């Protein structure tokens, strides 16, 4: 393990690279990254990178975002197959047809798109949001416009609850957050009655309604930081988040909420990034995210939504 850590450090210096890693990466990747964070934090950190190369340990839409915000930098993704079930649930051509149907029917709307989406979908949007800034952006949409929220229906339902704004919801969901078992959560709560449940807003309503706190990963960290006495937390999000929580706040105890078919939920797309293919992408300078025609329009939406 130490040998490959040293090898990556040497290659990073040679390639003038900065490593960004999402909280859903394995702990050893988070450990060696220059910056860790959720999608919003990493998008903002990407604009501050001074090296000529960014290696994004996350999934494809995140590396695309980094390239759009840094068109002159080389952006590498350790495994191009690291996709996202949410992004796949909303193809750009299907969204464009639906938007046209709404316009034909006289509907005035703005499209608010979760960052877990392709660049082509972002280019069709008025706003791009993360779980960290979605509530703020929804409140910016003029009252005389409807909100078409894509692609996560569970996050959309949560935003309807907290903003009071009825929205048109796309029928997409995250394969990780959707399969938490409410029965197992209730059993955990019975076994640990003193524990507090924290859940990501991508979770379905039946998980959120049994939670003490609902928020994105950065919000979870802020919430947990407020407890000085050792506390048990039941965590309903991708299981690698527990490494970040344990690393920052070791005084607490963290318990993953089980999925329907397994003891914990890990994203198979995030798991495609390994120390070995991180090293190899630095050795080979690939896979690289190249500029695409739709990136320019998507970049304008990203800058307005995430950086202002």
C-alpha positions in Angstrom: 0.0 0.0 0.0 2.8 2.4 0.9 4.6 1.6 -2.3 1.7 2.6 -4.5 1.1 5.7 -2.4 4.7 6.7 -3.0 4.4 5.9 -6.7 1.3 8.0 -7.1 3.0 10.9 -5.2 6.0 10.8 -7.5 3.8 10.6 -10.6 1.6 13.5 -9.4 4.6 15.7 -9.0 5.9 14.6 -12.4 2.6 15.3 -14.2 1.9 18.6 -12.3 -1.4 17.1 -11.1 -4.0 17.7 -8.4 -6.2 14.9 -7.2 -9.8 15.5 -6.3 -11.8 12.8 -4.7 -15.5 12.5 -3.8 -16.6 11.4 -0.4 -17.9 8.2 -2.0 -14.5 7.0 -2.9 -12.7 4.3 -0.9 -10.9 5.7 2.1 -7.4 5.1 0.7 -8.2 7.3 -2.3 -9.7 10.0 -0.1 -6.6 9.8 2.1 -4.1 10.7 -0.7 -6.3 13.2 -2.5 -5.4 16.9 -2.4 -9.1 17.8 -2.0 -12.1 15.8 -0.9 -15.7 16.9 -1.0 -19.2 16.7 -2.4 -20.1 17.7 -5.9 -20.5 21.4 -5.0 -17.3 21.7 -3.0 -15.3 19.8 -5.7 -16.7 21.9 -8.5 -15.6 25.0 -6.7 -12.2 23.6 -5.7 -11.6 22.6 -9.4 -11.7 26.3 -10.3 -8.9 27.0 -7.9 -6.5 24.3 -9.0 -3.2 25.8 -10.2 -1.6 22.6 -11.7 -2.0 21.8 -15.3 -3.7 18.5 -14.7 -6.7 17.5 -12.6 -7.3 13.8 -11.8 -10.9 13.4 -10.7 -11.6 10.4 -8.6 -15.4 10.3 -8.9 -17.7 9.5 -11.8 -17.9 10.7 -15.3 -20.3 13.7 -14.9 -17.9 15.1 -12.2 -14.9 14.9 -14.4 -16.9 16.5 -17.2 -17.8 19.3 -14.8 -14.2 19.9 -13.9 -13.3 20.1 -17.6 -16.1 22.5 -18.3 -14.9 24.8 -15.5 -11.3 24.4 -16.5 -11.2 24.2 -20.3 -7.5 24.8 -20.6 -6.5 22.0 -18.1 -6.0 18.3 -18.7 -8.7 16.4 -16.8 -8.2 12.7 -16.2 -10.7 10.1 -14.9 -9.2 6.8 -13.7 -12.0 4.8 -15.3 -14.3 6.1 -18.1 -16.8 3.4 -17.2 -17.5 5.2 -13.8 -21.0 6.4 -14.7 -24.1 7.3 -12.7 -27.5 5.7 -12.6 -29.1 9.2 -12.3 -27.3 10.6 -15.3 -28.3 7.5 -17.3 -32.0 8.0 -16.3 -32.2 11.3 -18.2 -30.9 11.1 -21.8 -30.6 14.6 -23.4 -32.8 13.7 -26.4 -35.6 12.5 -24.2 -35.4 15.6 -22.0 -35.5 17.9 -25.1 -38.6 16.2 -26.4 -40.3 16.5 -23.0 -39.4 20.2 -22.8 -40.8 20.8 -26.3 -44.0 19.1 -25.3 -44.4 21.3 -22.2 -43.8 24.4 -24.4 -46.4 23.3 -27.0 -48.9 22.9 -24.2 -48.2 26.5 -23.1 -46.3 25.7 -19.9 -43.9 28.4 -18.7 -41.0 26.6 -16.8 -37.4 26.7 -16.0 -35.4 23.5 -16.0 -33.4 22.9 -12.8 -31.0 20.0 -13.2 -29.2 18.0 -10.5 -25.5 17.9 -11.2 -25.7 14.1 -11.5 -26.4 14.5 -15.2 -24.6 14.6 -18.6 -23.1 17.8 -20.1 -25.7 17.5 -22.9 -28.5 17.6 -20.2 -26.9 20.5 -18.4 -26.8 22.4 -21.7 -30.6 22.1 -21.9 -31.0 23.5 -18.4 -31.5 26.9 -16.8 -29.9 25.9 -13.6 -27.6 23.2 -12.3 -27.8 22.3 -8.6 -26.2 20.0 -6.0 -27.8 18.8 -2.8 -25.8 21.6 -1.1 -27.3 24.5 -3.1 -30.6 23.2 -4.5 -32.9 24.8 -2.1 -31.3 28.2 -2.7 -31.5 27.9 -6.5 -35.2 26.7 -6.4 -36.0 29.9 -4.6 -34.4 31.9 -7.5 -36.9 30.6 -10.1 -39.5 33.2 -10.8 -42.9 32.5 -9.2 -44.7 32.7 -12.5 -42.6 29.8 -13.9 -43.0 26.2 -13.1 -40.0 24.1 -12.1 -39.0 21.1 -14.1 -36.7 19.2 -11.8 -34.5 16.5 -13.3 -33.5 13.7 -12.9 -33.9 12.7 -9.2 -37.5 12.4 -8.2 -36.6 11.7 -4.5 -34.4 14.9 -4.2 -37.2 16.7 -6.1 -39.8 15.5 -3.6 -37.6 16.6 -0.7 -37.2 20.1 -2.3 -40.9 20.4 -2.7 -41.3 19.7 1.0 -38.7 22.2 2.2 -39.5 25.0 -0.3 -43.2 24.5 -0.6 -42.8 24.7 -4.4 -44.7 22.2 -6.5 -42.5 20.9 -9.3 -42.7 18.7 -12.4 -40.5 15.8 -11.4 -38.5 13.6 -13.8 -38.7 9.9 -12.9 -35.1 9.2 -12.1 -33.4 7.9 -8.9 -30.0 6.9 -7.5 -29.4 3.1 -7.5 -27.5 3.4 -4.1 -29.9 5.7 -2.2 -33.1 4.1 -3.5 -32.4 0.6 -2.0 -32.0 1.4 1.6 -34.3 -0.9 3.7 -36.7 1.0 5.9 -37.3 -2.3 7.8 -33.6 -2.7 8.6 -33.4 1.0 9.5 -36.3 0.6 12.0 -34.6 -2.5 13.4 -31.4 -0.6 13.9 -33.3 2.2 15.6 -34.8 -0.4 18.0 -31.4 -1.8 18.8 -29.8 1.6 19.2 -32.6 3.8 20.5 -30.2 6.6 21.4 -28.8 6.8 17.9 -29.6 9.7 15.5 -30.3 8.9 11.8 -28.8 11.1 9.1 -30.0 10.6 5.5 -29.1 12.0 2.1 -32.1 13.8 0.3 -31.6 11.3 -2.6 -33.2 8.7 -0.3 -36.9 7.9 -0.7 -39.5 9.5 1.6 -39.9 6.4 3.7 -36.2 6.7 4.8 -36.3 10.5 5.1 -39.4 10.4 7.4 -37.6 8.2 9.9 -34.5 10.4 9.9 -33.4 13.0 12.5 -31.5 15.0 9.9 -31.7 15.1 6.0 -28.9 16.8 4.1 -26.1 16.4 1.5 -22.7 15.1 2.6 -21.2 18.5 3.5 -24.3 19.2 5.5 -24.0 15.9 7.3 -20.4 16.8 8.3 -21.6 20.1 9.7 -24.4 18.4 11.6 -22.2 15.8 13.2 -19.6 18.4 14.1 -22.2 20.0 16.4 -22.2 17.1 18.8 -19.4 17.2 21.3 -20.3 14.1 23.4 -19.8 10.7 21.7 -22.9 9.9 19.7 -24.2 7.0 17.6 -25.2 7.9 14.1 -27.1 5.7 11.6 -25.9 6.9 8.2 -28.2 6.5 5.1 -25.9 7.4 2.2 -23.1 5.7 0.3 -21.0 3.7 2.8 -17.6 5.3 2.0 -19.0 8.5 3.6 -18.4 6.7 6.9 -14.6 7.0 6.3 -14.9 10.7 6.0 -17.1 11.0 9.1 -14.8 8.8 11.2 -11.7 10.6 10.0 -13.0 14.0 10.9 -15.0 13.2 14.0 -13.6 10.0 15.6 -15.3 10.6 18.9 -18.6 9.3 17.4 -19.8 5.9 16.3 -21.2 5.4 12.8 -23.4 2.6 11.6 -24.4 2.2 7.9 -28.1 1.8 7.2 -28.3 -1.5 5.3 -29.6 -1.9 1.8 -32.3 -4.3 0.8 -29.8 -6.9 -0.5 -26.6 -6.1 1.5 -25.2 -4.9 4.8 -24.2 -1.6 3.4 -24.6 0.4 0.2 -21.6 1.2 -2.0 -21.8 2.7 -5.5 -20.4 0.3 -8.1 -19.5 3.2 -10.4 -17.5 5.0 -7.7 -15.8 1.7 -6.9 -14.3 1.5 -10.5 -11.7 4.0 -9.4 -8.9 2.1 -7.7 -5.4 3.0 -6.6 -4.0 1.0 -9.5 -6.0 2.7 -12.2 -5.4 6.1 -10.5 -1.7 5.3 -10.9 -2.1 4.1 -14.4 -4.0 7.2 -15.6 -1.1 9.3 -14.3 1.4 7.1 -16.1 -0.5 7.1 -19.4 -2.2 10.5 -19.3 -5.5 8.9 -20.0 -8.4 8.4 -19.9 -8.8 12.1 -20.6 -12.0 14.2 -20.7 -11.9 16.1 -24.0 -13.9 19.3 -24.8 -17.2 18.7 -26.5 -19.5 21.2 -28.3 -22.2 21.1 -25.6 -19.7 22.0 -22.9 -19.8 25.7 -23.7 -23.5 26.2 -23.0 -23.3 23.8 -20.0 -20.3 25.8 -18.7 -22.4 29.0 -18.7 -25.1 27.3 -16.7 -22.6 25.8 -14.2 -20.9 29.1 -13.6 -24.2 30.9 -13.0 -25.5 28.2 -10.7 -22.5 27.1 -8.7 -19.9 29.9 -8.7 -22.1 33.0 -8.3 
